[in-house]
Amino acid sequence: MSRATSERREDFLGWRTPAAYHNCMSDTASRIPEDLKTAMRAKDSTALNTLRALKSALTNAAIEKGNLHSSLDEPEVLAIIRKQIKQRVDSCEQFEKAGRPELAATERAEIEILSRYLPAALSEAQINEIVDQAVADTGATSKADMGKTMKRAQELADGRADGKLLSAAVMKRLA
């Protein structure tokens, strides 16, 4: 292998870039192209379409951030993945209402594929601990303090808990 080849690698867009660029990419963003290649080899069309859409969403976010060569931080990548999952959950609900179970099943399969990239979700006990910590940090005593308590709880959860579950736990605690 020549020196020029060893100093350049493909980025998540398939472009040949300096190896130093890859050091600033998040772990999740760097896993996606490898999984995309695996899906291509396995001829898994659902995974392939899902990962292509995710790659496109990451590219669009990088462009919005600054330019095509902007790197996204791990929290930004995870936020994009969560957004993609939420879109598919909404689509799944719409397809079920419209009587299209085959399309809803496809959306559920895509949700499962995207969920592999998210960190493990918090248990109910862990969520309650976070809510207790958030209440203690903010000094909340009533439902009027729900906003600041939720903000602190979301910071503590660091994206590992669903917002609806967190909100329900905060509401229960402040009731």
N, C-alpha and C positions, 0 to 999 in steps of 0.2 A: 504494500500500500504506500503510495507516495505521500509526502508530507502535506501537500496541498489537499489531498483527499481526507487525511486524518484530521485536519483542522476545520473541516466544514461538515455539517450534518443537515439533514432535512428537518425543517421545522414543521409545525402542525398544519401548515398550508401546503406542504410538499415542496417548499423552496429550499435551495441549498444556501445555508447561512453559516456564519462563523459559529464555532462550537461555544464560544462565550455567551452567545444569545440564549442558548438552551439552559444555561445555569440560572437564568432569571425567570424561566417559565415555571409555572406551578406544577406540582407532581401530577395533579389530575389532568391538566391540559397536555402534558407530555404522554400520558397513558392513552389518550384518545386515538392518536394516529396508529398506534400499535394494535389497538382493538379493532380499528377500522380495517387494517390489513388482514387481521384474523377473520373478521366477518366476510371479507372478500374471498379469502381462500376457502372458507366453509360454505360459501354461497348462501349465507343467511341474509335474505333480503330485508327482513324486518330490522335486524341489528344494523345492517348497512345503511338503510334509509334513516334510521334514528340517529346514528352517529354522524352521518353527513349533515343532517339538520342541526345537530349540536355543534359541529365544526363550523357551520355557516353562522350560527348564532354567536359563537366565540369570535369569529372574524369580524362580524358586524360590531360587536362590543369593542373590539380592539380599535376599529376604525373610529367609532364614536369617542373613544378615550383620547385619541390623538391622531394616530395614523396606523397604517396596516402593520407596521413593525412594533407597535406598542405591545408590551407584554402585560398580561392580566395577572393580578395577584390571586392567590388561592381563594380568598373569600369572594372575589368577583366571579371567578369561575363557578364556584358552588352556587352563588346567587343565580347565575344564568341557568345552571342545571335545574335548580328549584323552579325557576320560571318556566322552563320547558316542561317539567313534570306537571306544574299547575295547569298549563295550557292543555295538556293531554287529559288531565282529570276532567276539565271542563268539557272537552270534546267528547269524552267517554259518556258523561252525563247526558249531553245533547243527543248522541247517537242512540242511547238507551231510550230516551224520551221519544225519539223519532222511529223506534222500532227497528233499529239496525244493529242487532247484536254482533254480527260479524265484524263491523267496523269498531264497535266498542271493545271487542276482544283484541283487535289489533292495537288499539290505543293502550289497553292494559299491558300488553306485551312490551310496548315501547316504554311505558312507565317503569316496568320491571328492569329493563335494560338501563335506563337512566339512573335508577335508584342505586345501581352498583357503584356509582361514582360519589355518592353522598356518604359522609361519615355515619357511623352507627347512631341510631336515634336513641334519645334518652328514655329511661324507664319512667314509670309513673312516680316512683319514689324519688328518683333524681330530679324530676320536674318539680315535685313538691319541695325538695331541698332548695332548689334554685329560687322558687317563689318565696320561700321563707327568708332566704338571704336578701332577695330584692326588697321585700317588705321591711326588713330590718335596716337595709341601707338607706331606703327612702323615708323611713319613719311613717309609712302609710297606716292610716287607721280606718278609712272608710272608702266607699266606692268612688268618691270624688278624687281620690289619689290614684285611680286606675291607670291613667296615662303615664305618669312618671314611674309607677311600679312596673308596668309592661315594658317600658323602654329599658329599665335596668334588668329586668328578667330576660329580655331578648339579648342584651349584651352578655349576660352570664351564660345563656344557653348557647351562644355562638353558632346559631343556625342548626343545632342538632335536635331542636324540638319544633314541632308544627305550631304555627302561630295560634291556631284555634284551640289546641290543647293547652297551650301556655295561657291564653286568655281565660279559658274556663277555669284553670287552676287558680289564677290570680283572683278571678271573680269569686270563686268559692272561698278563698282565704280571706278576702276583704268583706265578705257578707256578714 
